[in-house]
C-alpha cells in the first residue's frame, strides 16, 4: 500500500473544468451567489434560465468543498427517517420536504440528460446495508415508513444482500431503485458549464472579503473586484468563510475520508457489486463503498484521513471481501460535512435580501440540486416553493468540543476495530 496517497480520485478523473477567472473591476447584477457547489451552481443555472443576471463567486476552484469531495451517492430524501422528519417539522412541513426530496434523484439525472453532463452517471439504485440485528431493525423501521409513503424500496434478506454486495457480513439491506451514483466533481463542472450556457457569470479564486448593505442593495467585495446586487445567497455549507456573514456556528463540521484502490481485475470485479450500486452501512461510525467506471473500489469512513483510517479501511475491506486479497490504495482525500442540530438543511433570511442555506448533514447531491431549483423559484416570486424550513438557526453550543468528540470517536472506533481483529 502507498505510504501517503494524497490526491483525490475525483480531481484526478474529473472532466475538464470551464476556464474561469477571478473577479476584477466593478459589476452590477440582480443576484450574487457565494459558493460553487451543488446548491450555488443549481441556483445560478435556474435563475439564469429565468432571465435574471446572476454572478457566482467561489473562493477557491469549482467544487473545492464538499460537492467535489463526497461519495457520489445520489439518494432520495434526507438522513432522518420519515416519521422523525414529521416529528421535527410537523406533519405538513415534514411531508412537504419528504415529497420534494423523494424525487431529488429525478432532478439530478434529468439535468445530467438535459445538458449532456458527463459524470459517470449510473442509476442502478443504492443499498443501505444493515450491520447486526440493530442495523437490521433500523432498516425494517425505515422500510415500513417509506412503503407507507409509496416509495419503491425493497428490504433484502441477508442472502439477497450478499448476492447484491458480494459480502456475507450484512444482516440485510434496503434497496432504493430511485438512487444512483455519479462522479461528483464532474457533475459540479457540468452544472457550471450549464449555468454559463444559460448566461450566468462564474468566478473562481474570488473570496468574499466584505459584505455590506446600503439603500436596498448589497455590495460584495473580493480582493480584486466588487459587485452590487439586490440579493445575495450564501451557499458555502461546511466551507463558509469566517468573518463574512459567518454561519459556521450553526453546524458541526465532521470529517469524512475516502480511499480509492487500483482498478480491480476482471476476476475481482466479478465477485463484488455486480450491479454497481453505491453502499453505506448502519454503523454509528458509518462507512461506504462503491466502484467507479474504471473498476476502482472507493471505500470511505468517518474521520480525517491518515494511517489510522487507511489501516482500518484495508482491514475492513479484507473482512468484507476476503476474495479480493490485499488492495493497493492509489488515492486518499477528506471532505467536511455540515451537521446541523436536527440533521436537516435549513434556509435562513439573515437580513433583507441576504439568504443562507446550509446543514445538509451528509446528503447534498440530490437535496442541494433541488434546493437550487427551489431557491430560484422563491427568488422569482414563488414563495411557496421552498420545501426546507425558513428558520432562524441558533448557535450550536460547544461546537468545537462536539467536532473534537466526533473525530476522537471515529479514530477510537477505527483503532478498536483493528485491535479486535488482531485478537
Secondary structure as the mmCIF struct_conf table of DSSP 4:
data_model
#
loop_
_struct_conf.conf_type_id
_struct_conf.id
_struct_conf.beg_label_comp_id
_struct_conf.beg_label_asym_id
_struct_conf.beg_label_seq_id
_struct_conf.end_label_comp_id
_struct_conf.end_label_asym_id
_struct_conf.end_label_seq_id
BEND BEND1 UNK A 3 UNK A 3
BEND BEND2 UNK A 7 UNK A 7
HELX_RH_AL_P HELX_RH_AL_P1 UNK A 9 UNK A 13
HELX_LH_PP_P HELX_LH_PP_P1 UNK A 14 UNK A 18
STRN STRN1 UNK A 25 UNK A 28
BEND BEND3 UNK A 30 UNK A 30
STRN STRN2 UNK A 31 UNK A 34
BEND BEND4 UNK A 37 UNK A 37
HELX_RH_AL_P HELX_RH_AL_P2 UNK A 38 UNK A 49
TURN_TY1_P TURN_TY1_P1 UNK A 50 UNK A 51
STRN STRN3 UNK A 54 UNK A 57
BEND BEND5 UNK A 59 UNK A 61
TURN_TY1_P TURN_TY1_P2 UNK A 62 UNK A 63
BEND BEND6 UNK A 65 UNK A 65
HELX_RH_3T_P HELX_RH_3T_P1 UNK A 66 UNK A 68
TURN_TY1_P TURN_TY1_P3 UNK A 69 UNK A 69
BEND BEND7 UNK A 70 UNK A 70
STRN STRN4 UNK A 73 UNK A 74
BEND BEND8 UNK A 76 UNK A 77
BEND BEND9 UNK A 79 UNK A 80
HELX_RH_AL_P HELX_RH_AL_P3 UNK A 82 UNK A 89
HELX_RH_AL_P HELX_RH_AL_P4 UNK A 91 UNK A 102
TURN_TY1_P TURN_TY1_P4 UNK A 103 UNK A 103
HELX_RH_AL_P HELX_RH_AL_P5 UNK A 104 UNK A 114
TURN_TY1_P TURN_TY1_P5 UNK A 115 UNK A 116
BEND BEND10 UNK A 119 UNK A 119
STRN STRN5 UNK A 122 UNK A 122
BEND BEND11 UNK A 124 UNK A 124
STRN STRN6 UNK A 126 UNK A 130
HELX_RH_AL_P HELX_RH_AL_P6 UNK A 132 UNK A 148
TURN_TY1_P TURN_TY1_P6 UNK A 149 UNK A 150
STRN STRN7 UNK A 153 UNK A 156
HELX_LH_PP_P HELX_LH_PP_P2 UNK A 157 UNK A 157
HELX_RH_AL_P HELX_RH_AL_P7 UNK A 158 UNK A 165
BEND BEND12 UNK A 166 UNK A 166
BEND BEND13 UNK A 168 UNK A 168
BEND BEND14 UNK A 171 UNK A 171
STRN STRN8 UNK A 172 UNK A 176
TURN_TY1_P TURN_TY1_P7 UNK A 177 UNK A 178
STRN STRN9 UNK A 180 UNK A 181
HELX_RH_AL_P HELX_RH_AL_P8 UNK A 184 UNK A 198
TURN_TY1_P TURN_TY1_P8 UNK A 199 UNK A 199
STRN STRN10 UNK A 201 UNK A 203
BEND BEND15 UNK A 204 UNK A 205
STRN STRN11 UNK A 208 UNK A 214
TURN_TY1_P TURN_TY1_P9 UNK A 215 UNK A 216
STRN STRN12 UNK A 217 UNK A 222
BEND BEND16 UNK A 223 UNK A 224
STRN STRN13 UNK A 225 UNK A 229
BEND BEND17 UNK A 230 UNK A 230
STRN STRN14 UNK A 231 UNK A 234
HELX_RH_3T_P HELX_RH_3T_P2 UNK A 237 UNK A 239
HELX_LH_PP_P HELX_LH_PP_P3 UNK A 240 UNK A 241
TURN_TY1_P TURN_TY1_P10 UNK A 242 UNK A 243
BEND BEND18 UNK A 244 UNK A 245
HELX_RH_3T_P HELX_RH_3T_P3 UNK A 248 UNK A 250
STRN STRN15 UNK A 251 UNK A 261
BEND BEND19 UNK A 262 UNK A 262
HELX_LH_PP_P HELX_LH_PP_P4 UNK A 263 UNK A 265
HELX_RH_AL_P HELX_RH_AL_P9 UNK A 266 UNK A 269
TURN_TY1_P TURN_TY1_P11 UNK A 270 UNK A 271
BEND BEND20 UNK A 272 UNK A 272
TURN_TY1_P TURN_TY1_P12 UNK A 274 UNK A 275
STRN STRN16 UNK A 278 UNK A 281
BEND BEND21 UNK A 284 UNK A 285
STRN STRN17 UNK A 287 UNK A 291
TURN_TY1_P TURN_TY1_P13 UNK A 293 UNK A 294
STRN STRN18 UNK A 297 UNK A 302
BEND BEND22 UNK A 303 UNK A 303
BEND BEND23 UNK A 306 UNK A 306
HELX_RH_AL_P HELX_RH_AL_P10 UNK A 307 UNK A 320
HELX_RH_3T_P HELX_RH_3T_P4 UNK A 322 UNK A 324
BEND BEND24 UNK A 326 UNK A 326
STRN STRN19 UNK A 329 UNK A 340
TURN_TY1_P TURN_TY1_P14 UNK A 341 UNK A 342
BEND BEND25 UNK A 343 UNK A 344
STRN STRN20 UNK A 346 UNK A 351
TURN_TY1_P TURN_TY1_P15 UNK A 352 UNK A 353
STRN STRN21 UNK A 354 UNK A 358
TURN_TY1_P TURN_TY1_P16 UNK A 361 UNK A 362
HELX_RH_AL_P HELX_RH_AL_P11 UNK A 365 UNK A 379
TURN_TY1_P TURN_TY1_P17 UNK A 380 UNK A 381
TURN_TY1_P TURN_TY1_P18 UNK A 383 UNK A 384
BEND BEND26 UNK A 388 UNK A 388
STRN STRN22 UNK A 390 UNK A 390
HELX_LH_PP_P HELX_LH_PP_P5 UNK A 393 UNK A 396
TURN_TY1_P TURN_TY1_P19 UNK A 397 UNK A 398
HELX_RH_AL_P HELX_RH_AL_P12 UNK A 399 UNK A 422
#
